Amino acid sequence: MNKQQLITELQTVGLKWVAWDVGVSGRKGGAGPSDHKAVTIDGTTVMVPIYTDAAARSPYSVALDPQSEQAVLQLDENPIAPLVFPQQPQFYSLTTTDGIPYWKIALLHGQEVLATTVLQTCMRYSDAATSCQFCAIGQSLEAERTIARKTPAQLAEVAEAAVRLDGVKHMVMTTGTPHTSDRGAAYLTECASAIKHRVNLPIQAQCEPPDDFAWFARLHQAGVDSLGMHLEAVDPQVRARIMPGKASVPVAYYFEAFAAAVKVFGWGQVSTYLLAGLGDDLPTLLQACERLTAIGVYPFVVPFVPITGTPLASHAPPNSELMYSLYQKVSVMLDRAGMSSQSIKAGCAKCGACSALAPFESAQV
């Protein structure tokens, strides 16, 4: 089994975890992909599900080699590869000037990415008729693992420390969707400006397409280097079932926004999440990726991970065969379009830890 196959397998079936306090804390709940832990396999750091039902049944597990005391990945209790865990960052031990632990403001994702949800509330979340069924943005807030609104000053303070103490290389700022027509772009602009005045750190902002595409230029001028606007699913019926509120924003409008954003941020500096396993079949996903790469948008394809406590907690993740085929074909599209994860200035696709796409992409070189 090669590295691409192994990472693809781990991210679909998960990793049976033991109660070790090792490396960066696993992430439960919150916005975006969750219920993961960062592990490094053969030099590649990936986020692997450990808190899901599938992970509890996974044939993959972790053991400690009694001679070397090195963590070892096992398949059916047979050792197959050494594992390394990114260490808990130093900035986690600090507190802001207004008394908030830094880890409630932003977290380390992968090995070198600072990630935050600037607004931990969403206008769609509290109503089942509008909420995205895979989302757990409110869980970490309810558990008091974060705060509802991170101020620009707090974000700047934490970002500076993360760069200085832990060598963080870039930052992701996402947001729940507020009741404003800019869809959070205005607040992201304010936050980016404060961070860039404090520390020179590449930033990706993520939000729904705003009503006025002039926000793209404002975000860029404030210091945002790349932009994420996430489709998650493509087929209108799948979107209506899985994300009824977000589905009110047509896919066609996303593509208008993508085209406008690429003009501002540049070819390959705009990306979108596509969550395989929500209901889109392989041809639908591949057709979407062809459209996206043709206009300079990086399709960040990720296996859906069912998060505990959400309506889709029991929804099966995609199988590794689907993901492997998807990665192979999308990596060819990226190569043809002259895009790569490493050429992106900041963001989820640059980090790549929630997907196995980057190792496939590098195999094209």
C-alpha positions, -999 to +999 in steps of 0.1 A: +000+000+000+015+033-010+013+066+010-016+080-011-036+048-005-028+047+032-038+084+038-070+079+017-079+048+038-072+065+071-093+096+063-123+075+052-124+047+079-106+067+107-082+056+133-092+037+165-078+058+192-064+050+227-066+075+256-032+089+251-024+126+257+001+130+229+007+157+204-019+185+196-052+178+212-078+162+189-106+186+177-142+179+186-171+199+172-167+234+158-169+248+123-157+228+093-142+193+094-139+181+129-135+150+152-100+146+139-064+144+153-033+155+134-008+127+127+023+127+105+029+097+082+062+095+062+066+133+065+030+142+056+008+156+083-029+148+079-060+151+100-075+117+107-110+111+122-107+095+157-139+105+175-164+091+150-184+058+150-165+047+119-132+053+137-143+031+166-147+002+142-116+010+121-091-018+114-064+009+119-051+016+155-021+030+173+004+012+195+036+020+212+067+001+202+081-012+235+117-010+223+118+024+206+088+039+224+078+052+190+041+053+181+033+028+154+003+026+130-013-009+130-036-025+105-055-054+121-030-051+150+000-056+126+025-027+125+027-010+091+042+024+096+057+048+123+036+077+134+046+111+146+023+136+163+027+174+159+034+188+194+011+210+214+020+246+204+035+270+230+010+297+223-018+275+238-004+283+273-009+320+269-038+343+277-049+375+260-047+409+277-084+406+283-081+372+300-091+347+272-069+316+267-053+318+233-066+283+223-101+297+226-092+323+200-074+302+174-061+266+170-032+249+153-044+228+124-021+203+107+014+213+117+018+250+108-016+266+102-034+289+126-072+285+122-101+305+137-138+310+134-141+347+139-179+345+144-189+312+161-226+317+154-245+313+121-279+326+111-287+291+097-275+269+126-303+271+151-332+262+127-334+227+114-351+241+083-320+260+073-290+244+091-263+225+073-268+190+086-231+182+088-221+214+107-211+215+144-203+252+147-223+256+179-209+226+197-175+240+207-193+272+218-217+253+240-188+233+255-170+266+262-140+256+241-143+289+222-159+323+223-187+336+201-168+366+187-131+370+184-121+406+182-095+419+157-072+428+185-074+393+201-067+377+167-038+399+160-023+392+195-027+354+191-014+354+155+018+373+165+025+348+193+018+318+171+043+330+145+069+340+171+067+309+193+056+281+170+066+291+135+031+292+121+033+298+084-002+309+074-037+315+088-073+305+080-102+327+091-136+313+086-170+326+099-205+315+106-228+334+083-243+365+100-276+383+092-258+408+069-257+409+031-219+409+031-220+373+046-193+381+071-168+397+046-170+430+064-159+416+097-132+394+080-118+425+064-116+442+098-099+412+113-074+408+085-063+444+087-056+441+124-036+409+120-015+423+091-007+454+111+007+432+139+024+404+120+033+395+084+013+363+081-004+350+049-042+348+055-071+330+038-106+343+045-136+320+041-173+331+037-203+327+016-205+348-016-214+384-005-241+404-022-216+429-036-184+415-052-166+447-043-160+430-010-133+409-027-112+439-034-118+452+001-107+419+016-076+418-006-067+454+003-070+445+040-044+418+037-063+387+027-041+366+004-065+339-007-102+333-005-124+303+002-161+301-007-174+266-001-199+247-022-196+215-001-221+198-025-231+204-061-262+186-071-293+209-063-312+180-048-283+171-025-278+207-015-315+212-007-316+180+015-282+185+033-279+223+035-314+237+030-305+273+040-273+275+021-289+259-009-309+291-013-277+305-028-276+289-062-245+271-075-247+295-105-242+325-081-212+308-066-196+305-100-203+342-107-185+349-074-157+326-081-150+343-115-151+378-098-128+366-069-102+351-092-099+385-110-089+400-076-069+372-059-054+356-089-054+322-106-054+293-081-058+317-051-096+310-048-107+276-035-138+257-026-145+227-004-163+198-020-174+172+006-174+138-011-200+114+004-229+138+010-247+124-021-229+138-052-218+109-074-183+107-089-193+121-124-211+151-107-180+159-086-156+155-115-177+177-137-177+204-110-140+201-106-135+205-144-156+237-143-137+250-113-102+244-125-111+259-159-118+293-142-088+292-118-105+279-087-089+251-067-114+223-059-104+211-024-120+177-024-124+162+011-141+130+024-172+138+044-166+130+081-198+124+102-196+145+133-210+133+166-241+152+177-251+164+142-281+151+121-256+133+099-237+116+127-248+082+114-243+090+077-216+067+063-184+084+050-174+078+014-154+046+006-117+049-001-122+036-037-143+066-045-119+090-029-088+074-046-104+077-080-115+113-073-080+123-062-063+107-092-086+125-117-086+159-099-049+159-096-046+156-133-070+185-138-050+207-114-018+199-133-034+208-166-047+240-151-013+250-137-025+249-101-011+233-070-017+234-032+018+247-027+013+277-049-017+288-028-006+316-004-027+305+025-056+284+036-071+249+039-060+237+004-024+249+011-024+230+044-041+200+027-043+180+059-080+172+057-076+156+023-053+133+005-053+154-026-019+170-022+001+137-022-017+127-054-010+162-068+027+159-060+027+124-077+019+142-110+051+162-108 
